[in-house]
Amino acid sequence: MERRHNLLFALPIGLGLLAFFASGNLLYTALGFIAGYFLMEGLRFLVLPPHLHRAVRLFQGGQMEEALALTDRSLRKRPDRWETHYLRSLIFFALSRLPDAVASARRAVSINPKSDASHARLGQALAADGHLNEARSALERAVALRDRDPGYHYHLGAVLFQLHEYGQAIPHLAIAVERGLDSPQLGLLASYYLGRALEHQGGDAEASAAYERMRQRAEALPELQQDLANAPDYPGLAALRHDVAAIAQRLGRSADLPRKATPNS
């Protein structure tokens, strides 16, 4: 969930190290780590709404419907916790229920307007659902709240690119490319969008450098194509498929999407 909740993982590590330096004994170190773990779990129970920690684990394990059911239970107990609405938006997005993802993200934002993650999730859901101007506003707010996150800059830059606001897209895409993205697929897209935006602005030399970065990320193309082949239809999918076909052409690869994966394939 939110980054401050992730800091709880420092408790077992910190207590384990403290026990080690205080005693030099591995048994006491292990006991310190165990004590820190139980303290972490207790604090997480107090900090997070009920059932939410388990719902996150189910979501991360791909058990979307089960995770969604737990968020229902969580909201019945504590309906005004933004974290639960945020997680529901993630789940709805993964299930391609975009209007529901937007509604849950809006609720999270209304409860906690300072949550950069909620603004970013709202922007991504709006963009996928074809509401680019609203997506732009939400992502601009996410960037304003957490400027150092390259993912936020990528999503804002991609929306600005789709709106043909190439001059405004360039600095955000450049930040995403320079700082690096956790997803190789998004890194490939960011380099392509940056190159295209620079071309539109007449920066041919800079565009060539961006396309070179794109070629360095070429190994991400097959997985990106497979992801698109497996994706259920949504308003923003056609434009994304067009962009990925253009990337494949520039890389000299097949622009045809692979067949949709089946459970028995």
C-alpha positions in Angstrom: 0.0 0.0 0.0 1.3 3.5 0.8 5.1 3.9 1.2 4.8 4.7 4.9 3.3 1.3 5.4 6.2 -0.4 3.6 8.5 1.2 6.2 7.2 -1.3 8.7 9.4 -3.9 7.1 12.3 -2.1 8.8 11.1 -3.2 12.2 12.2 -6.9 12.1 15.4 -6.0 10.3 16.2 -3.2 12.8 15.5 -5.3 15.9 17.5 -8.2 14.5 20.5 -6.0 13.8 20.1 -4.3 17.2 20.1 -7.7 19.0 23.2 -8.8 17.0 25.3 -5.7 17.8 24.2 -5.8 21.4 24.9 -9.5 22.0 26.9 -10.9 19.1 24.7 -14.0 19.5 22.9 -15.5 16.5 20.1 -16.8 18.7 19.4 -13.4 20.2 19.6 -12.0 16.6 16.9 -14.4 15.5 14.8 -13.7 18.5 15.1 -9.9 17.8 14.0 -10.5 14.2 11.0 -12.6 15.3 10.0 -9.9 17.9 10.2 -7.2 15.2 8.1 -9.3 12.8 5.3 -9.7 15.4 5.5 -6.0 16.2 5.3 -5.2 12.5 2.2 -7.4 12.0 0.6 -5.8 15.1 1.2 -2.3 13.9 0.1 -3.2 10.4 -3.2 -4.4 11.9 -3.6 -1.1 13.6 -2.6 1.0 10.7 -4.4 -0.7 7.9 -8.2 -1.4 7.7 -9.3 -4.9 8.6 -8.8 -7.6 5.9 -6.8 -5.2 3.8 -3.4 -6.8 4.3 -4.7 -10.2 3.2 -6.5 -8.6 0.3 -3.2 -7.1 -0.9 -1.6 -10.5 -0.8 -4.4 -12.1 -2.8 -4.2 -9.3 -5.3 -0.5 -9.7 -5.7 -1.1 -13.5 -6.2 -3.5 -12.8 -9.0 -6.6 -13.9 -7.0 -8.6 -10.8 -8.0 -12.2 -11.9 -7.1 -11.1 -13.1 -3.7 -9.2 -9.9 -3.1 -12.2 -7.9 -4.1 -14.5 -9.8 -1.8 -12.2 -9.0 1.1 -12.2 -5.3 0.3 -16.0 -5.5 0.5 -15.7 -6.8 4.0 -13.1 -4.1 4.8 -15.4 -1.3 3.6 -18.3 -2.6 5.7 -16.2 -2.2 8.8 -14.4 1.0 7.8 -16.0 2.6 4.8 -13.9 5.9 4.9 -10.4 4.4 4.5 -8.8 5.6 1.3 -6.4 2.6 1.2 -9.3 0.2 0.6 -10.7 2.3 -2.2 -7.3 2.6 -3.8 -6.8 -1.2 -3.7 -10.3 -1.7 -5.2 -9.2 0.6 -8.0 -6.1 -1.6 -8.7 -8.3 -4.7 -8.7 -10.9 -3.2 -11.0 -8.2 -2.0 -13.3 -6.7 -5.5 -13.5 -10.1 -6.9 -14.3 -10.6 -4.2 -17.0 -13.6 -2.8 -15.2 -12.4 0.7 -15.9 -15.5 2.7 -14.8 -15.4 1.0 -11.5 -11.6 1.6 -11.3 -12.2 5.3 -11.9 -15.0 5.5 -9.3 -12.8 3.8 -6.6 -9.8 6.0 -7.4 -12.0 9.1 -7.2 -13.3 8.0 -3.8 -9.7 7.4 -2.6 -8.7 10.9 -3.8 -11.7 12.5 -2.1 -10.9 10.9 1.2 -7.1 11.6 1.0 -6.3 14.3 -1.6 -2.6 14.1 -0.6 -2.2 10.5 -1.8 -0.1 10.7 -4.9 -0.7 7.1 -5.6 -4.4 7.6 -5.7 -4.1 10.5 -8.2 -1.8 8.4 -10.3 -4.2 5.5 -10.3 -7.1 7.8 -11.2 -5.1 9.2 -14.1 -4.1 5.8 -15.5 -7.7 4.5 -15.3 -9.1 7.6 -16.9 -6.4 7.4 -19.7 -7.2 3.7 -20.4 -10.9 4.6 -20.5 -10.3 7.3 -23.1 -10.7 10.4 -20.9 -7.4 12.0 -21.7 -7.9 15.6 -20.4 -9.2 14.4 -17.1 -6.3 11.9 -16.9 -3.9 14.7 -17.6 -5.2 16.7 -14.6 -5.0 13.7 -12.2 -1.5 12.8 -13.3 -0.3 16.4 -13.0 -1.5 16.3 -9.4 0.4 13.0 -8.8 3.6 14.5 -10.2 3.1 17.7 -8.1 2.8 15.5 -5.0 5.7 13.2 -5.8 7.9 14.7 -8.5 10.7 12.1 -8.1 8.6 9.1 -9.3 9.6 8.3 -12.9 6.4 6.3 -13.4 4.2 9.3 -12.8 6.2 11.3 -15.3 5.9 8.5 -17.9 2.1 8.2 -17.6 1.7 12.0 -17.7 4.1 12.2 -20.7 2.2 9.4 -22.5 -1.1 11.2 -22.0 0.4 14.5 -23.2 1.8 12.7 -26.3 -1.7 11.3 -27.1 -3.1 14.8 -26.8 -0.4 16.0 -29.3 1.1 18.2 -26.6 4.6 17.2 -27.7 6.5 20.1 -26.2 5.0 19.5 -22.8 5.4 15.7 -23.1 9.1 15.8 -23.7 10.4 16.8 -20.3 8.2 14.2 -18.5 9.2 11.4 -20.9 12.9 12.4 -20.7 12.7 12.1 -16.9 11.1 8.7 -17.2 13.8 7.5 -19.6 16.7 9.0 -17.6 15.6 7.8 -14.2 14.5 4.4 -15.4 11.3 2.6 -15.0 10.7 -0.7 -13.1 8.8 -2.2 -16.1 11.0 -2.9 -19.2 7.8 -2.6 -21.3 7.1 0.9 -20.1 10.8 1.8 -20.6 10.5 0.7 -24.3 7.3 2.8 -24.7 8.8 5.8 -23.0 11.8 5.8 -25.3 9.6 5.6 -28.4 7.2 8.3 -27.3 10.2 10.6 -26.4 11.7 10.0 -29.9 8.4 10.7 -31.6 7.7 13.8 -29.6 11.2 15.2 -30.3 10.7 14.5 -34.0 7.5 16.6 -33.9 9.4 19.4 -32.3 12.3 19.2 -34.8 14.9 17.7 -32.5 16.1 15.1 -34.9 19.5 14.5 -33.2 17.8 14.1 -29.8 15.2 11.9 -31.4 17.9 9.6 -32.8 19.3 9.2 -29.3 15.9 8.3 -27.9 15.4 5.7 -30.6 18.8 4.3 -29.8 17.6 3.8 -26.2 14.5 2.2 -27.6 16.7 -0.3 -29.5 18.6 -1.1 -26.3 15.2 -2.1 -24.8 14.1 -4.3 -27.7 14.0 -7.4 -25.6 10.9 -6.1 -23.9 8.9 -6.1 -27.2 7.7 -9.7 -27.3 6.3 -9.6 -23.8 4.7 -6.2 -24.5 3.1 -7.7 -27.6 1.9 -10.7 -25.6 0.4 -8.5 -22.9 -1.6 -6.6 -25.6 -2.7 -9.9 -27.2 -4.1 -11.1 -23.9 -5.7 -7.8 -22.9 -9.5 -7.5 -23.0 -10.7 -4.6 -25.2 -10.8 -1.2 -23.6 -11.0 2.3 -25.2 -7.3 3.1 -25.1 -6.1 -0.3 -26.4 -6.3 0.5 -30.1 -4.0 3.4 -29.9 -1.5 1.4 -27.7 -1.5 -1.4 -30.2 -0.8 1.1 -33.0 2.2 2.5 -31.1 3.6 -1.0 -30.4 3.2 -1.9 -34.1 5.2 1.2 -34.9 7.9 0.2 -32.4 8.1 -3.3 -34.0 8.5 -1.7 -37.4 11.3 0.5 -36.3 13.0 -2.5 -34.7 12.6 -4.6 -37.8 10.4 -7.0 -36.0 7.0 -8.5 -36.8 4.2 -6.1 -36.0 1.7 -8.9 -35.7 0.5 -9.6 -32.2 0.9 -13.2 -31.0 -2.1 -15.3 -30.4 -4.0 -14.8 -27.2 -2.7 -17.2 -24.6 -5.0 -19.9 -23.4 -5.0 -21.8 -20.1 -3.8 -24.9 -22.0 -1.2 -23.2 -24.1 
